[in-house]
Amino acid sequence: MSQTESAAFIAGYPLKAHNTFGFDVRAQFACRIEREAQLMAAVRDPRTAGLPRLVLGGGSNVVLTGDFAGLVLLVALQGRRIVREDDDAWYVEAAAGEPWHDFVAWTLAQGLPGLENLALIPGTVGAAPIQNIGAYGLEMCERFASLRAVELETGAVVELDANACRFGYRDSFFKREGRDRFVITSVTFRLPKTWQPRAGYADLARELAASGHTDAQPDAQAIFDAVVAVRRAKLPDPLQLGNAGSFFKNPVVEATQFEALKVQEPEVVAYPQPDGRVKLAAGWLIDRCGWKGRAMGAAGVHERQALVLVNRGGASGAEVLALARAVQRDVLTRFGVELEAEPVCL
């Protein structure tokens, strides 16, 4: 750490622009992190010793239920580069503050396919491993090589591989044992030189066909464009209508539970998993309970995508959580299936 590096703390910092729900809450202190040395200085600064800490990038996966009585670290680290290549893959690094979608677009501009199915997912590169983001047949962990992070307690820099990150379905070490312990500063991805398109999802296949890609081997840019079109058609822009994307995980149930559910609901939308279990479409379950387009106060369920809860204007985090609990209760009552929230609720 530089001898002259210091942390600039801002008291009473407004967080409305730093959470995609647009909740009008404040942080006791905030510090913008543009260099790793600033982060190390901030976590060692005695002025905020003992205060709770919250790391925010794009704020696309968090529900802030009130003012945060502690230090918010606003990760704004920038930079992206091709690190190296071997016979099988290219290795590409991006700083944690880079917008995820912009980074995906940049990799394609460099002629490096592999992340196109994850286009237009909100948030930053640093948030991607925490959530193990995924869409349209691809999870981030399949392209992950390693990451660099700073341990908040000590300021030590660590390098973690995929095994250390313990990725699961929308899950990782950072959401469990590592929660609140580390700040990710950069992520390196492995993009295979032998690339195969993943275009099996029905919505994606329809969009590709509609845009004239009727061949069985669309290129990566075509898949990127199709994913963007599908997501824009189904999901609201957080700048126009506050939301955190998909609010609930698609639940995974045992085969026996699925067979019993299918007797009750023959049209249930489901996807068999390699381990014999079955993933259910949470949006379908919510829709069947009559929640699509409904509201509780200023919080509502989006009219085009039942997985998305929205701030219709002036909603609080507590109102969104109350709506989420009502949806979970109805799904459990009707289907016997528990829905788990994707965002971190504070």
N, C-alpha and C positions, 0 to 999 in steps of 0.2 A: 504494500500500500504506500502511495506517495506520502511523504512527510507533510505536504501542504494540503492534501485532500481532506475535506471536511464535509459534513452533512448539513444541508440547508433545510431546516424544519419550518413548516408553515402551520401555524395554529388555526384551528377552526376551518379546516379546508373543506370546501363543498365537493361532494362525491357524485353529484347528479350526472356529470359527464363521464364518469368512470364506472357506471354500471348500466348495462343495456336495458334494464327495466326502467331506468330513469327515475329511481327513487330519490327524493330530495332530502338527503341526509348528509351529515358532516363527520369528518374525522377530527379527533382531538389534535393530532399532529399528522402531517403528511410530508413525504420526502420523495422528490422525483429522482429516479435512478437512471442515469444515462451512461455511466461507466461502472464497471465492477468494483473499482476502488471506492466509489461513492457508497455502494452497498455495504462494503466491509466497514467503512467509517460509520455509517448509520447504525449498524447493529452493535458497534462497540461504543457508541456515544453515551456518556453517563447521563445526559439530560433526559433520555427516555428509558433508562434502566428500569427493568421491572414492568414496563408497560406491555400490554398485549400487542401483537403485531399482526397485520393483515397485508398480504401481498395481492395487488391488483394489476392486471395487465389491461385487457379490454373490458373486464368486468362482465363477460358474457355468460358466466356460469356461477353467479352468486346472487343470493337474495338477501339484501340488507334490510333488516327489520327495524333498524333505528340507528341513531348516531353511534359511531365507533369510538369507544373510550380507550384510545391507544394510538399507536403509530401505524399509518398506512404507507407501505412502500409501493410507489407507482413505478412499475418497471417499464422503462422506455429505452432499453438497450437496443441498438440498431446494428445491422450488418448481415451480409450473407455472402457465402463463397463456396466454391468447389474446393474441397480439402485435398482429395486424392482420388485415384482410381486403381482398380486391380482388374484381373481378367474377367471378373464377373459383375462388377458394379462400380458406380460412381458414389462418392461420399460427399455430401453437401451439408454445410453447417449454416445455421441461422441463429441470430441473437434472439433472446427471449421476447423482446419487445416488438419484433417484426409482426405485422398483421398476417395471420395465417393465410388468408386467401391470396394476398399479394405475393407471398412466398411461393405458393403453389404455382401461380401464374408465371413467376420468374423462372422456376425450374423448367417449365415447358419451353419458355423462351430460350433457355440454354440448350434445348434439345434433350432434356433429361426427363423422360416419362416415369410415372410410378405413383404420383400423388393425385392425379386428376380426379379420381372418384371423391376426393375430400375437398373439392372446390366449394367456395362460398360458406364454409363453416365459420361462424363468427369467432372472434377471439384472437389471441396471439400465439406465436410459436411456443412460448414458454408454458402456456396452459395445455397444449396438446397432449403431452405425456401424462399430465396429472389425470386427465379425464380419459386418456386413451381414446381419443375421438375416432369416430367411424361413420361410414355412410356408404350405401350402394355397393355392398359386398367387400369393402376394404376397411381394415382397422389400422390405425397409425402404427401400432406395434409391429406390424408386418414390414414396415419400412424403417424402423428405428434401429440406429446403431449404438448411440451413446448420448449422454448429456453431461453438462458441467453445471454444478450448483454450489452455492455458498451455504454453509451451515450457520443458522442464525445464532445459535448459542455461542459458538466459538469464532465465527468468521472464517473458518477453514474452508478451502476449496476442495471439492470432491468430484471425481469422475465416476459415473454409474453406467453400467451396461444394462441390457434388457433383463437379465436375470435379477439384478439388484432392484430394478424398478417393479418387478412382480406384476406385470400387466394382467388385467382381467377385462371382462366386459364392462366398458365405461368405468374402469377401476385401475388403481395402481397403488404402489407403496406410498405415494404422496397423499393419498386420500385416507390411509389407514395409519400404520406405524409412523410414517414420515410426515404426517400432517402437522403443519405449522413449524416444522423443523428446518426446512430448506427453502432457498429461493433459487429456482432454475435460471441460469444466465445464458445458456446456449444449448442447442440440440443439433446433433448430427444424424443425418438420415442416409440409409443405404438404398440407392435406386438401381434396380437390376438392369444389366445390359440386355438380357434376354427378357423382353417385355411381352406380356400377353394382356389384351384388353379384358376388362371385367364389365360386361354390359348386360348381365342376365336379369337384373331387376326390371319388372314390367314397366314401370314409369320411365325408366331410362331407355329401354328398348323402343317404347312408343315414341319418345322424343327423337331418338336417333332416326327412326323410320320417317317421322314427319319432316325432319330436316334434310332428308334425301340420302341418309346413310343406310342403305339397304344391304350392304355387304356384311359378311360375318366377322370382318376384321376392321372395325373402325379404328382410326388412329387416336392417340392420346388427346389431341386438341379437340377432336369431335366429341369425345367423352366428356372432357372438361366443359365444353359449351353446352352439352345436353344436361349435365348435372346443374350448371348455373341456371339454365332455363327452367328445369323442374323445380329447383328450390325456390326460385323467384315466384313461380306460379303458386306454390303451396304455402310458403312461409312469409310472414310479414317482415318488413324491413324495420329493425330496431330503432332506426332514426325517425321513422314515421309512427310506429306503434311499439311501445316498450315491451320487450320480451327477452327471454333467455334461450330461445330455440326450443328444442324438445325438452319438456319439463320432466317427463317420466321415462325411465328405462323400459324397454320391451322386456316383460318378464319371461323367465325361462322356467318351465315346469317339467316334472317327470312325465314320461310317456303315459303312464297309467292315469295321471290326472288329466292329461290332454284328451285321452280317449273318452273319459267320462264327460269332459266338457263338450266334446264334439257331439255326443249323443244329445246333450241339452241344446247346443248351438251348432247345427251342422255347417253353417257358413263361416265359422270362426276362421280368421286369417292367422296362419301359423307357418313356421319355417323349421323343419327338422334340423337338429344339430348333430355334429359328428359323434358326440358322446351318447347319443340315443335320446337325449332330452329334446324338448320342443320350445322354440321361442315364439311367443304370442305377440301380435301387433297391439301394443298398448292403445294406439289411437283408435283402433277398431273397437276395443273394449269400452273405451270412454264414450265413443260415438253411440254405441248400442245402449248405453245408460242415459242417453239423451242430453249429454252435456255440450255437444258441439254448438258454439254460438251463444251459449248461455252466460250470464254474468251474475256475480254477487257484488253489489256495489260497483266500484270502479275497476274491479278485477274481473276478467272474463276468460272464457275458452274461445280460441280463435274459430271463426266460422268456416275456414277452409281446412284447418288441421287441428284435430282435437288434442294432439300431443302438446300444443303450444298454449301456455297461459299468457295473457297479455294485460298490460296496464293501459286501460282505456282513457286514462287521464286523471292524475291526482291520487292514484291508488298507493297504499303503503305496502311495505313488505309483509306486514301482518295480515292484510287483506288477501294478498296473493296466497299466503300459506293457509289461510282459512278456506279459500277456494280449493286448493290442492287437497286438503284433508277431506273435504266434502266429496270430491271426485274419487279419492282413494276408498272412502267408505262405501260409496255406491258400487264401485267395481268389485270390492271384496264381498259385499252382500249378494250381488247377482251372480258372480262367476267363481267366488271362492279364491280369487287371485289377488295377491298384494302387489300394489304398484310402489316402486321406489323412486323417489325424486332424484334427478340428475344434478341439479345445482346444489352448491353448498349454501346452507341457510344459517345466517348469523344474526 
